[in-house]
Amino acid sequence: MTTAAADASGLAPYASDPARSRGRRFDEAPAPTRSAFQRDRDRIIHSTAFRRLVYKTQVFLNHEGDLFRTRLTHSLEVAQLGRSIARSLRLNEDLVEAIALAHDLGHTPFGHAGQDALNSCMKALTPLSPTAAMAETAPEPWGFEHNLQSLRVVDELEERYPAFDGLNLCFETREGILKHCSRANAERLNAREPDGVARRFLMGGSPSLEAQLCNLADEIAYNAHDIDDGVRSGLLTLDQLAEVPLFERYRRQALAAHPRLGGRRLLFEAIRLMLSDQVYDVIDTTRARLQAAGVDSADAARQQAPLVAFSDAMRSDSRHLKAFLFRNLYRHPQVVETTDRARQVVTGLFSLYLERPQELPEAHARQPRRARAVADYIAGMTDRFAIREHQRLSGTVLFP
């Protein structure tokens, strides 16, 4: 498709054009009524891993309340914010949505606590030699990274199609899913898929603008909804949040417009104003960066440092907010106590399945790399299933 045709479609010249996709790992005939990125989004929504996100933790465990965010609602919020920004920047909304909906498919139960526990378990079994660890014949893989696991889910673990494992997504969607990757794992991936989705972690460069946008929409979403969930839980108060300039600015704006506003309506209005301003800040900053860089294609954008960004002032305010949430919410004694028990569940399950592989489903038990099979099985669990399995196998009740 020519640049003129891309412009006529509503896409900017630097947007990812599905007609110019680098394709799928396995060739397929194009869909008659959907673009390649629309097809990816649909496959993600219908996947088993996507459905499991409804019972996976964001900050608060699933059983702690019906209204707290889960990985599923978080992914939907990221997709909504991402599409809104993409439309203003004339980026490909369908690709943004596909990446947003898939970015957490590999997350463990219990959020980052589960991921850290599983990473520790896997690293304890990793060979000392990096060369041996990267070889195809390595006895165990190299740690656990949830972004890498998300890619593994869509490339290998989903079992829906007769001709291939995984969902066979486009390069651009897979590239966006792999947000972070250690060098060791990038080298392993690149050996299997030369010049593939892991290349930029070895050679430098950036992912597509749509992938960059999803990374920032993810940050905007979780900062906002963690404020909401933190106040809902009673672990944060509006008085505490007064020390956060990014939030306090919009709380004052809300009160200036509605002097009698209070309670949850005041909280919601302040968060709404904060979200809107962050979205507009990203749009304005990114437009200015794109113009200054003079990029005229998606590939040209990849050669630059990330172009989708906050302004310096908004970036500073966002970091302040994240530091506040880390101190006052993520490290709150009540949250820490829960996440400590969650780590015990994951660590206990890992040891139990290694010792008793007959407890694994048959498909996992027959895998040659047992630790990887165990990690795959645990990573795919929901919070409540992991709790039940740990209690069944250990006889220990960690979550009454």
C-alpha angles and dihedrals in degrees: 000000000000124000089251090054091049089052091049089054090057095253123124116239090252094051121106107263114206089212088063097043118142085235139230130304089245120038117247133174111256118260113256097227106023136063119239092258093048088053090052091052092051093049091051093050092051094047123111092232091057093054091051091060090077089072099040123102126252099178104318121053117252095250093052094078143338096235101052118107120265129194088266097053090043091054091050091051091050090050092050094049092043094052092048092054093041092055092055092047092044091238122146106283094191093056091047090051093048093051093045094051093047102040095094100036091111097049117125125233114277095034120248092350090063092045093051092048093049091046090053091049093051095044090054088063098042117115115253093233113079089206092055092044092055095048120104088238094053110137093228135011127251111271124291127285119178093214090054089046091053088055090047090053094054094038101043121353103060110087109198110113131065098220102049146009119253127016098295094227126184121273091248093055092046091047090055093048091057095070096156131015133171116238092246092055092041089057091049091050094045091051089057095039110026113208088006136129094307096053096094091060088060103034103029128240131110137272122249119300088250091057091048089051092053091052091056095041087054091056094046092049099048095044090054099043094043088059089051095046092043092055092042090054093051092239093109129041133199088243090059091047090057087082090062109085094200093057100033092055091060095040088059091047090052092050092046090057095038109025094181095049117122145148120027093344089060090048093049093047093049091050091047092053091046093051092048094050092048091051092050090046092054092047094050095042094046093048090053092048093048091051093047092048092048093215114175102180142032091251091051089054089054090059091060132076110263110301100186104083151131121260113261091257094050091045090054092049091047092052090050090053092048091050090050092050091048093053099039106029114018091041095039108131092239092053092043092051091053095045091048089058090046090055089052090054094051095042091047093049092049092054094042094052092047090053095040109032089166086076091064122089110268094251091056096040093059095052112115094226101059098184091053090048090051091048091050091051095047093044089055094054125105119230094256095046091050090051092049094046093049091050092048095049100037102030088226121127108212096159110039 
